[in-house]
Amino acid sequence: MITVSRNEQILQKIKGGLIVSCQALKTEPLYSSYIMSRMAFAAKEGGAAGIRANTPEDIREIKKAVDLPIIALYKVDYPDSPIYITPTEKEVEELIEVNSEIIALDATNRVRPGGMSLDEFFGKIRKKYPDQLFMADCATFEEGMHAQEIGFDIVGTTMSGYTEDTKGVSLPNHTMIKRLGDALNVPLIAEGGIWELQDLKLVVKEKVHAVVIGSAITRPREITARYVKAIS
């Protein structure tokens, strides 16, 4: 009898599916763990295969509302680094405590808080949590390949367009998605700038494990502003 590990089960649940990012920062109108839990519930009813969520508080509430796999992250700003997606061991520990199925980390080549490199940081994290699924939020093809090399379980295109080196790149970054899809041996999750159905249709033609969409579904202020701009 073939036994399937918990991590394999999680990856299978999101395979070929849409993951909806349900996040709201303190500066946004929908900032509320309860509201994010209802947003996640609505996403599940719409057929979402998973949820991407920020902060342990939101994740706890979302887990009460849905039983979908969660890509968890914890956005925290540190004065000595531009990295804010699960930047230190402290944030990882807090996401572990809420039983996060997948934990997303910034895997760009920038220096982390405390002057730590990605290799040094992730080496410690992987050793401490050998059975946890970790997703690398990358900005470039090279970063994605390096993330696989150092032991990440999943690579995402999340940070493309959001680093100094990739500012102004056209999103979704179809070239990066295609190159990584062809080269990686670990699952690739396409994320970033997917607004139109046509964007989505082009992305899923590539070798992607799943797709994350956030703003186009769960940020009504930005959605409204986009339509207002079109009228103007």
C-alpha positions as CSV (number, residue, x, y, z in Angstrom):
1,M,0.0,0.0,0.0
2,I,1.3,3.4,-1.0
3,T,1.1,6.0,1.8
4,V,0.9,9.7,0.8
5,S,2.6,12.1,3.2
6,R,0.8,15.1,4.6
7,N,2.8,17.5,2.5
8,E,2.1,15.5,-0.7
9,Q,-1.6,15.7,0.2
10,I,-1.4,19.5,0.6
11,L,0.3,19.9,-2.7
12,Q,-2.2,17.7,-4.4
13,K,-5.1,19.7,-3.0
14,I,-3.9,22.9,-4.6
15,K,-2.6,21.3,-7.9
16,G,-4.2,23.0,-10.9
17,G,-6.3,25.3,-8.7
18,L,-6.8,28.9,-7.9
19,I,-5.4,30.2,-4.6
20,V,-7.1,33.4,-3.4
21,S,-5.0,35.9,-1.5
22,C,-7.1,37.3,1.4
23,Q,-5.0,40.1,2.9
24,A,-5.6,43.6,4.2
25,L,-3.1,45.9,5.8
26,K,-3.8,48.4,8.6
27,T,-4.0,51.1,6.0
28,E,-6.8,49.4,4.0
29,P,-10.6,49.6,4.6
30,L,-11.1,45.8,5.0
31,Y,-8.4,45.4,7.7
32,S,-10.1,42.9,10.0
33,S,-9.4,39.2,10.7
34,Y,-13.1,38.5,10.7
35,I,-13.6,40.2,7.3
36,M,-10.7,38.2,5.9
37,S,-12.3,35.0,7.2
38,R,-15.5,35.8,5.3
39,M,-13.5,36.7,2.2
40,A,-11.9,33.3,2.4
41,F,-15.2,31.6,2.9
42,A,-16.5,33.4,-0.2
43,A,-13.5,32.3,-2.1
44,K,-14.0,28.7,-1.1
45,E,-17.7,28.9,-2.2
46,G,-16.4,30.2,-5.5
47,G,-14.2,27.1,-5.9
48,A,-10.8,28.3,-4.6
49,A,-8.3,25.5,-3.9
50,G,-6.4,27.4,-1.3
51,I,-6.0,30.7,0.5
52,R,-2.9,33.0,0.9
53,A,-3.1,35.0,4.2
54,N,-1.1,37.4,6.3
55,T,-0.6,37.3,10.1
56,P,-1.3,34.6,12.6
57,E,-4.5,36.4,13.7
58,D,-6.0,36.3,10.2
59,I,-4.9,32.7,9.7
60,R,-6.6,31.6,13.0
61,E,-9.9,33.2,11.9
62,I,-9.7,31.9,8.4
63,K,-9.1,28.4,9.7
64,K,-12.4,28.6,11.6
65,A,-14.2,29.5,8.4
66,V,-12.6,27.2,5.7
67,D,-10.7,23.9,5.6
68,L,-8.5,24.8,2.6
69,P,-4.7,24.7,2.6
70,I,-3.3,28.1,3.6
71,I,-0.1,29.7,2.2
72,A,0.8,31.7,5.3
73,L,3.0,34.8,5.6
74,Y,3.7,37.4,8.1
75,K,4.4,40.9,6.9
76,V,6.7,42.8,9.3
77,D,8.9,45.9,8.6
78,Y,12.4,46.0,10.0
79,P,14.5,49.2,9.8
80,D,17.7,47.5,8.5
81,S,16.2,45.5,5.6
82,P,13.7,46.0,2.7
83,I,12.4,42.4,3.3
84,Y,9.0,42.3,4.9
85,I,7.4,38.9,4.0
86,T,8.2,36.6,6.9
87,P,11.6,38.2,7.4
88,T,12.9,36.6,10.6
89,E,12.7,33.4,12.6
90,K,10.3,35.0,15.0
91,E,7.6,35.3,12.3
92,V,8.2,31.8,11.1
93,E,7.7,30.5,14.6
94,E,4.4,32.3,15.0
95,L,3.1,30.9,11.7
96,I,4.2,27.4,12.8
97,E,2.1,27.9,16.0
98,V,-1.1,28.4,13.9
99,N,-0.5,25.2,11.9
100,S,0.2,26.8,8.6
101,E,0.2,24.3,5.8
102,I,2.7,26.3,3.7
103,I,4.8,29.2,4.9
104,A,5.9,31.8,2.4
105,L,9.3,33.6,2.8
106,D,10.9,36.4,0.8
107,A,13.5,34.5,-1.2
108,T,15.0,37.5,-3.1
109,N,18.8,38.0,-3.1
110,R,18.5,41.0,-0.7
111,V,20.0,41.2,2.8
112,R,17.6,40.1,5.5
113,P,17.2,41.8,9.0
114,G,20.3,41.5,11.1
115,G,22.5,41.4,8.0
116,M,21.6,37.7,7.3
117,S,21.7,36.2,3.9
118,L,18.9,34.1,2.5
119,D,21.1,30.9,2.5
120,E,22.1,31.4,6.2
121,F,18.5,32.2,7.2
122,F,16.8,29.4,5.4
123,G,19.5,26.9,6.4
124,K,18.6,27.5,10.0
125,I,14.8,27.4,9.3
126,R,15.0,24.2,7.3
127,K,17.0,22.5,10.0
128,K,14.6,23.5,12.7
129,Y,11.4,22.6,10.7
130,P,12.5,19.8,8.3
131,D,8.9,18.7,7.6
132,Q,7.3,22.1,7.0
133,L,6.4,23.2,3.4
134,F,8.1,26.4,2.5
135,M,7.4,28.6,-0.5
136,A,10.0,30.9,-1.9
137,D,8.6,34.3,-3.0
138,C,11.0,35.3,-5.8
139,A,11.5,38.2,-8.1
140,T,13.7,36.7,-10.8
141,F,14.3,33.4,-12.6
142,E,17.8,33.1,-11.0
143,E,16.3,33.6,-7.5
144,G,13.7,30.8,-8.2
145,M,16.4,28.4,-9.3
146,H,18.5,29.2,-6.3
147,A,15.5,28.7,-3.9
148,Q,15.1,25.2,-5.3
149,E,18.8,24.6,-4.8
150,I,18.8,25.5,-1.1
151,G,15.8,23.4,-0.3
152,F,12.5,25.3,-0.8
153,D,9.5,23.1,-1.5
154,I,7.7,25.6,-3.8
155,V,8.8,28.5,-5.9
156,G,6.5,31.5,-6.5
157,T,6.8,34.5,-8.8
158,T,5.4,36.8,-6.1
159,M,8.1,39.4,-5.9
160,S,8.6,40.1,-9.6
161,G,8.1,43.9,-10.1
162,Y,8.4,44.6,-6.4
163,T,12.2,44.8,-6.0
164,E,14.7,47.5,-7.2
165,D,16.0,45.1,-9.8
166,T,12.6,44.3,-11.3
167,K,10.7,47.6,-11.0
168,G,8.7,48.3,-14.1
169,V,8.6,44.7,-15.4
170,S,5.4,43.9,-17.1
171,L,3.1,41.8,-14.9
172,P,2.2,39.0,-14.9
173,N,5.8,38.2,-15.7
174,H,5.1,35.6,-18.3
175,T,8.7,35.1,-19.4
176,M,9.8,34.3,-15.8
177,I,6.8,32.0,-15.3
178,K,7.6,30.1,-18.6
179,R,11.3,29.8,-17.8
180,L,10.8,28.6,-14.3
181,G,8.1,26.2,-15.3
182,D,10.4,24.6,-17.8
183,A,13.4,24.5,-15.5
184,L,12.2,23.7,-12.0
185,N,11.7,20.2,-10.4
186,V,9.6,21.6,-7.5
187,P,6.1,23.1,-7.9
188,L,5.8,26.6,-9.4
189,I,3.1,28.9,-8.2
190,A,2.4,31.9,-10.5
191,E,1.5,35.1,-8.7
192,G,1.6,38.8,-9.3
193,G,-0.4,41.1,-11.6
194,I,-3.0,38.6,-12.8
195,W,-6.0,41.0,-13.4
196,E,-7.6,39.8,-16.6
197,L,-9.0,36.4,-17.6
198,Q,-6.7,36.5,-20.6
199,D,-3.7,36.8,-18.2
200,L,-4.9,33.8,-16.3
201,K,-5.4,31.7,-19.5
202,L,-1.9,32.5,-20.7
203,V,-0.3,31.6,-17.3
204,V,-2.0,28.3,-16.9
205,K,-0.7,27.2,-20.3
206,E,2.7,27.0,-18.7
207,K,4.0,24.4,-16.3
208,V,2.5,25.9,-13.1
209,H,1.2,23.9,-10.1
210,A,-1.3,26.6,-9.1
211,V,-2.1,30.3,-9.5
212,V,-2.5,33.0,-6.8
213,I,-4.8,36.0,-7.4
214,G,-5.3,38.7,-4.8
215,S,-6.1,42.3,-5.7
216,A,-8.3,41.4,-8.7
217,I,-10.6,39.5,-6.3
218,T,-10.2,40.7,-2.7
219,R,-9.3,44.4,-2.8
220,P,-12.4,46.4,-3.6
221,R,-10.7,49.8,-3.2
222,E,-8.1,49.0,-5.9
223,I,-10.7,47.3,-8.1
224,T,-13.0,50.4,-7.9
225,A,-10.1,52.8,-8.6
226,R,-9.2,50.8,-11.7
227,Y,-12.7,51.2,-13.1
228,V,-12.8,54.9,-12.1
229,K,-9.5,55.4,-14.0
230,A,-11.0,53.7,-17.0
231,I,-14.0,56.0,-17.0
232,S,-11.8,59.1,-16.6
